[in-house]
Amino acid sequence: MENKQKYIRNVAIIAHVDHGKTTLVDELLKQSGVFRANQEIGERIMDSNDLEKERGITILSKNTAVSYQDTKINIIDTPGHADFGGEVERVLKMVDGVVLVVDAYEGPMPQTKFVLGKALALKLPVVVCLNKIDRPEARPKEVVDAVLELFMDLDASDEQLDCPFLYTSAKMGFAIRELDEERKDMTPLFQTILEAIPAPFGDETADTQMLVSTIDYNEYIGRIGIGKIGNGILSVGQEYLLLNYHEPEKKQKVKIGKLYEFDGLQKVEINSAGPGSIVAVSGIADLHVGDSICGGDDAKPIAFVQVSEPTIAMYFMVNNSPLAGKEGKFITSRHLRERLFRELNTDVSLRVEETDSTESFKVSGRGELHLSILIENMRREGFEFAVSKAEVLYQTDEKGKRMEPMERVYIDVPEEFSGVIIQKLTEKKGELLAMNPAHDGYMRLEFSIPSRGLIGYRGEFLTDTKGNGILNTMFQGYGEYKGELSYRKQGSLIAFEAGEAVAYGLFAAAERGILFISPGEKVYAGMVIGQNAKTEDIELNVCKTKKLTNTRASGSDDALKLSPPKQMSLEQCLEFIDTDELLEVTPQNLRIRKKVLDQAERKRMAKRNNV
């Protein structure tokens, strides 16, 4: 019987965010003949979600497959952003090698180190692609040295150090082995994958074992488990046992409803598959990441890395502001509950907990970006709700000490801004670990800082560096609690009464700080309409019109010159809100408000807290 496994290669594309992984996968798909000659193809085909397309980042790992010289290459495009690092760890269990993409100008970045470290620890062979070689400022020779240094820092073995290097431009659609070669197409990369990455290993005659590495969800089919068959043959209609390495008591009899393998961007239905194949299974209701589908009398689950625990939490609650229910389709606690628990079907790093109130849910994730993506998706689906400020999740060690999540922060910044960055992060309990010249007048600063010190900091960072700084973070683990921190130095400008904002009222308010609203916008008492230049909150009446003393003064309102209001994105709003505020999220608007809308009640609470 012919060994079909030798015609399979399973690879993951790994890299730091924005180094060109998804564009590279697109090019491999195009050049392997997946599309018809006249088919219209967009950019970054693998980023199927609207948010992925807009932000230019990959959020969920994606599976695809191409054929090259009779060999099927299963490719997994992984996220590069630290908040989705959990996706990368699990996906690496499915593959037999990785393609590491590094920007030929930027060189290895923090997330490059994280993903490469995970791949080397699993003893996976690596093919290095220096991408964006067509950039005029590319510096391939220095970047090759930097990548080799990174391999040595991560204790790579001699075989891993002896990995092939290719120079690519995903945008221009070519790969070359030497810089002076003719730049034609991606053939050298296809050939290198076949040569450097081994065929999957597995015994077709052994008991069946398949580890579920990712979960997809379809409203018609339900949960779909994706993973690699380790041993044996998996067949539709057969009975198997569902086991879990970390839950020895889990033993469930299951039957596979449908079995699919990947072909280009499609899932193709098949009846059975052997070792080394990456497949999708449906028909099992209670399927989770890390479960093993096993057959035979002596069934044993496959070991896997437990999913990283969340480090940050927010409360999602029913919107109860005076403007509630006017802009969203889904506004009740039942809608909110259903939607949040549905998200758990596909996002394994997320936690959703019920609270004492039926109208509020505690949602925990891996970082602010992780949760803001969920908020933005829900908003686009027509949900209306409110969220609280992000807070970190503390733990207690064996001695009863309070422990908090810590981040390793890497900052590339022009030299003249390094002083202000060091000062700001030290105030936020950050500790400077290293400071080295990077390239082109940039400094690379490395800090260890509590996660809560970074909540709300990114916007400030962009202002302080005039948009020239690059900030990357990586979860470092839990460390001892570092003491109290203040989040925001400026107070809020708060609307005093409900109504419609008018130019005259806003003109007076603008003298106190920066406004977030324009004339004609609806406001209500307790809504935050701007940022005070000073530390305290101020109540203002922005609905008041000028008292007319004579007829000639009536038109003078039109002559008032107002500066344009500060337009804030969802992330900026989440960064701005303080612990006593909420963000009201609707499909059309983002409004910041006080948790307690009544001014007298807020004063009473402040007095009680100060006693």
N, C-alpha and C positions, 0 to 999 in steps of 0.2 A: 504493500500500500504506500503510495507516494506521500511524503511529508509535506502537507500543505503549508505548515508554519513558515517554511523558508521563503515563501512568497508574501510574507507579511512583515511590515515594520510599524512599530508604534512609537511615535515621537510627540513630545510636548514642546511648544515654542515658549520660551521663558525670557523675560527681560524686565528692565525698569520701565515705569510708565512713560509712554510717548517715545519709545525708541524704535517703533515701527513693526512690532510683531504682527498686528492684524493686517497691515498693508502687505507684508511679506506672504502671509497665508493667502491673501487674495490673488497674488501674483502666481503662486504655486497652483492654485485652482484654475486660473485662466490658462496657464501654459501646459496643464496636464490634459486639456481638452474636455473639461467638465461642462463648459458652456458651448452652445451652438455658435457658429461663426457670426451670425447676424443678431445674437442675443444682446440686449441692452444691459450693461452691468454698471452698477453704481460703484462708489468708492467704499472701502472697508465693509465688504459684503457680510463679513462675519459678525459685525456689530449690528445685530438685528433690532435691538431695542432703540426707541427714539432717543432716549437720554444718552445712550452710548454713542449714537451718531452725532448728537449736538456737542457733547463734551469731548468727543474724540478719545474716550477711554473705554476699555473693556471691563465690564462689571461681572459677567458670568463666564465661566469657561465654556468653550464651544467645541463640539466634535465635528470633524469633517473627514473625508477620505478621498485620496486621489490615486490613480493608477499610473505607474511608470515602469516600462519594460516588464510587463506581466506581474509586477509586485504591487500589492496594495499597501499604500502608506496611510495609516490612520494618523491624523494630525489633530492635536488639541491646542487651541489658542487660549492661553491663560491670562488672567488680569495681571497688570503690573503694579496696581496701586496697593499700598500697604494695608488698607482697610479690607481688602479682599484676599489677603495672604492665605487665609484658610482654604480658599478654593485651590490655590497652587499646591499646597501640601498634599491634598487628597488626590489630585489629578496625577501627581508623579508616581503614585502606586500603580497606575494603569499602563505606564509606558516603559520602554526598554532603552530609552536614550532621550537626550534633549538637544534642541537647537537654541543656543544662547545668543540673543540679539543684543548688540552693544552699539550705541551711537558713535560713529567714527569721529565725532567732534567732542561730545561730552565725556566719552569714556565710561568706565564702570561707575554706577551710582549706587546709593544705599540698597535699593530694592534688587539690584543686580547681585549684590553680595548675599542678600537673603535667599533669593531663589536658587542661586548657584550653590550656596551652602547646603540647601535641602537636597539638591540633585547629587552632589558629591557624597553626602552622607549615605544616600541610597545606592552608592557605587554605580551610578548611571554614566555611560559614556557621553561626552559632550562634543558637539560641533559648534564652533564659534563663528558667528556672522558679524562682521563689522559693517553695519548698515549705514545708509546715507553717505556713501563714499563719493556721491556726486556733489556734495556740498562744497562750495569753494573753500570754506575754512576747515574742512576735514583734515585730521592729523593722524592717519592710520598707523604710522610707525610707533608714535608715542602711546597710542591706545593699545596696540598689541602688547607692548611692555607692561602697561598698567593692568591688562587682563591677566597676563602671566603672573604678575605680582599678586593679584587677587587670588589666583589658584594656589599660590604658595602660602599666602596668609590663611587660606582655608584648609591647609594640610592635604592638598590633592596628592594622589599616588602618582608614581612615575608614568603609568599608562594614561592616567587622566591628564597629566601635564603634556603628554605627547599628542594632544588632540588636534584635529585639522582646523585651520583658520581659513575663512573665505571672506572676500570683500564683496559686498552686495549693495545694490540700490533697489529697494523694493519698488520705489516710485518709477524708476526707469526700466525695471523688469530684467536686471541682469545680475549674474554672480560670476566672480572670477577667482582663480586660485592665487594668481600673482598680479601685482598692480599693473604690470606692463602688458597684460594679455588683452586680446580683443574682447570688447564688451558686447556679448550677443544676447544670451538668454539665461534661464535659471538651470540649464542642464548640469553645470558643475555642482550645484547644491543637491539636485536629485541624486546624482551619482555618489556624492559624498555620504548622503543619508544611507544609501544602500550598502556602501563599503564600511562606514564607521559605526553604524548602529546595528547590533545583532538582531537576528530574528527572535521572536519570543520563544521561551522555553516552556514546555509543558508536556505531560504524558496523556495521550488520548485514551489509553486503556485504564487509567487510574479513576478513582472516585471523582465525580464532578465537583468543582469548586469555582465559584465566581464571587468576587468582592464588589459590592456596590459602592462606587466612588463618588458619583454625583446623582442627583435626583432632578428629573424634569417633571413638569406637571401639565396635564392637558385636561380641560374641563370635560371632554367626552370620554377619554380613556382613563383618567385618574393619574395616579403616580406612576412614573416611568423610571426604572432604575438603570443607570448606565455604568458599565464596568467591564473589566477584562476577565475572560475565562482563564483560570489558572491551569486546571487539569480537567480531563474528561470531556464529555460531549453534553451540551445543553440542548434540550429538545422541547418543542411546544407540546402541551398536553400531558407531559410527564409530571409525576409528583416528586417534590424535593422538600428538604428541610431548610427552614430559615433560621440561621444561627447568628450569634454576635460574640466576637472575641471578648468584649468588655462586659457582656451580660450573659454569664454562663447559663442562667435559668431560661433564656429565650430559646424555645424549641417549638417551631410552628410548622405544621404541614402546609405546603403551598403548591399550587399548580400554575405553570406559566401559560398565560392567555395568548400573548403574541410575542414574537421575537423579531427584532429588527437589527440590521447592520447598516453602517453609514456608507453612502455613495455620493460623493460631492456634497451638496447641501441637503440631500434627501435622506430619509430613513427608508430602507427597503425591507419588506417583510420576508423572513426566511423561516424554514422549519427547524433547522438545527445548526449549531456552530461548534467548532472545536477549540482547542487551547490556543491562546494568543489572540483570538478575535475580540475586538471591542464591540460589544452589543448593547442593545437597549431591550429591557423586558417590561411587559405590562401585565396586569391581571392580578397583581399582589397588592392588596389595599394597605397593609401595615408595613410598608417598606421604608427603611431609613438608611442614610449614609453609614457605611461601616458594617452593614449586614452582609452575611455570606449566604449564597444559595448553594446548598450542598446536596450531593446524592451519595448512595452507598450505605452499607451497614455501619462503617466506621467513620461517619461524617465528622470533619473537624473544621471550625471556622478559620478564616485567614486573619492574621494579626493586622492591625492598622493604627494609624496615629489618631488619637482622639481629637475631635474638633476643638479648636482653641475657644476658651471661654470669653464671653463678652467683657468689655472693660468700661463701657459707658452706657448710661440709661437715660430715657426721657419718658415723660408721661404723655400719652395721647388721650385726649378727652373730648367729650361732646362739646361743641361750640355753644356757649350760653350767653354770648354778647347780645346787645340790643339789635344788632344787624344779623343775627343768626338765622339760617334757613332761607336766606333770600337769593343765594348764588349757587348753592350746591344741590346735586341730585340726591346724594346719600348723606343723611345728616343725623340719623338716630344711633343710639349705642349698639343696637343689633347690627346695623350696617358696619359700624366701625369694628366691632368684635369679629364678625365674619371675615372681613377683609384682612385684619391683622393675622388671624389664625390661618387664613389661606396662604399668606406669605411664607409661613413655616413649611409649607409643602416643598418649596424650592430653595429657601435660604436657610442653610443649616447653622450658620453662625448667629442667627437671630434668636432671641428669647422673648416670649410674650407672656405676661403674668396678669391675672385678674387682681384687682385691688379691693379695698373695703367698699368702694363706691362702684355701682354697676356702670357708671358713666366714664370711668377712667381706667386706663390699662398701662402697665409699666412695660416699656419696650426696650430691650437691651441689645446692643450691637458692638461692633469692633471699632467704631470711631464715628466722628461727626459726619463724614462723607457717607458712610454706610447707612446711617439713619436718614440723612437728607435725601438720598436717592429714593428711599421708600416713601418719604413725605411727598416728593415731587411726583412720583408715579401715581400715588393716591389722589393727589390734587388734579392731575390730568384725567383721571378716571371719573371725576365729578364728586369727589368726597369733600366734605366741609367739616373741619375739626380744629381743635386747638392743641398746641404742644408746649411743654414747659422747657426751661433751660436744661441743656445736657448736664448730667452730673456723673462723676466717676463711681465705679462700684468698688467699695473697700472690702478687704478680707482681714481675717484675724489669724496670726500664726499660732504655733503650739504654746508659746509663752503668753498668749493673750494680747500681743502687741498689734496695734492697728497698722495694716499694710495697704499701700495704694499702688495703682498701676503706674509704671514709669515708662517713659519713651526715650529712645535715643534719637536725637535730632541732628540732622546734617544740613548745614546752611552754606550755600555758595553765594557770595555777595561781593560787590566791588569794595576794594579796601577801605574807601572813605566812610562806608556805612558800618564797618565791623564794630566800632566803638559803641554806637547806639544800640546795636543788636545785643552785644554782650551785657550792656547795662539793663536793657529790658528783660532779658531772659534770667539774669541773676535776680532781679526783683521778683520774678515768678518762681523762685526757688530752683532755678536751673544751675547746673554746675558745668563749667567749661572744661572739657576733657582734652581737646586738641585744637590747635590753630595752625594751619599750614597754607602756604601759597598754593593756589590751584593753577589756573592758566589765564592769560590775558588780563592781568591785574586783579583777578578775583582771589578772595581768601576762602578757604573751607574751614568752617567752625563746626566742632562736634560737641554736643551737650548731652547731659543726662538730666531729665526734667520730669516732674510729675505730670501725668496726662492732663490734670485739671489746669495746669499752668498754660496749656496750649489752647484750652477752650476759649474761643473768641479772639485768638491771637493772629490768625492768618491775614485778616484785613489790615490790622495795625502794621504787620510786617511789610505788606505791599506798599503801604503809605511811607513807612520809614525808609524803605530802600528805593523809593520812586519807581516801583515796578521792576527793578533790576535783579532782585534776589530770588534764589530758588530754595525752597524749604521742603525737606523730606523727613518723614518720621518713620520710626519702626518701633513696634512694641518690644520692650526690653524685659518685662517680667514685673513682679511685685517687689516694692521696696518699702522701707520704713516710712511712716507718715511724716511729711516735712513741715507741718504746721499750717496756720491760717493763711489764706490768700485772698486779696480783694480782686474781683473780676473787672470792675469798670470804674474809671475815675470820674467820668462825667455823669450828671443826673439826667433825668428825662423831662421833656416839656409835655405836660398832660392837659388834654382838653377838659374844660370845666363843665361844659354842658353839651347836650345832644343838639344836632342841627346840621347845617351846611356851612363849611368854612368859607369866609369871605375875605377879599383882598385886604380890607382895612384891618380886620382882626389879625390876619397873618402877618401884615406889615409890622405891627407892634410886637408880635411874637418873635419875628425874625431877628430882632435886636438882642434877644436872649440866647440865640444859638442857631443850630442848623435845623431846617424844617424837613419833614418827610412827606408833606402833603401839599396839594395845590388848591387854589380857590375852586369851589364847587364840589369838593369831596365831602362825603357824609362822615360825620364824627359823632362820638358819644362820650359821655362823662367817663373818665378813667382810661380813655384811649391815648396812647403815646403818639404825639404828633411831631416830635422832634427831639434833638439832643441838646441839653443845656451845656453852656460853656463851663459852668461851675459844677460842683459836686452834688448839690442838692436837687431834688425834684421841684418843679414849679408848675402850679395850676394856671392855665391861661384860658381866656374866653376868645376863641378864634371865630365865633359866629356873630360877634357884635358888629354892628354897622355904625357909621358916624352919625351922630345926632345932627340933623339939619337945622342950622340957625337961620339961613336965608336961602333963597332959591338958587343963588349963583354957586353955592358950595356943593350942590348935589352931584355934579359930574367929576369932582376932584378925586374921587375914589379910583377912577379909571387911570389917572395919571401916576398912581403909586407903582414904583418899579420894584418887583419882587425877584429875588434870585431864584433860579430853578430849584425845586426841591431835590433832596438827595434820594436817588432811586436805589433801593437796596435789593439785592438778589436774595433768594431763600437762604443761602449759606450766610450772607452778611446779616440777615435778620436773626438767624439762630445764634450767631456770634454776639450780636448786640444785646439781646434780651438779658435781663438780670434775673436773679433768683426769685424776685417778687413779681415777675412779669410773665406773660404768656404770648405766644405767637398764634394769632387767628389765621388759619390757612383755608382759603376758599379757591375754587377754580379760577376766579378772576382777580382776587386781591390777597395781599399779605398785610395784616394789621397787627401792630404791637399794642398790647394793652396791659394794664395792671391786673394782677390776679383778683384783687378786691377793687371793684369799680367805684364804690362809694367813698368819697373823700373823708368823711367823718369816721367811718369804720377803719380806714387805713391809718388815720391818726391814732385811734384808740389802740390798734394792734401795735403800732410803733412804740407807744408809751409802755404797753405791757411788756414788749420785748426788751425795752431799755431798763426796766426795773431791776 
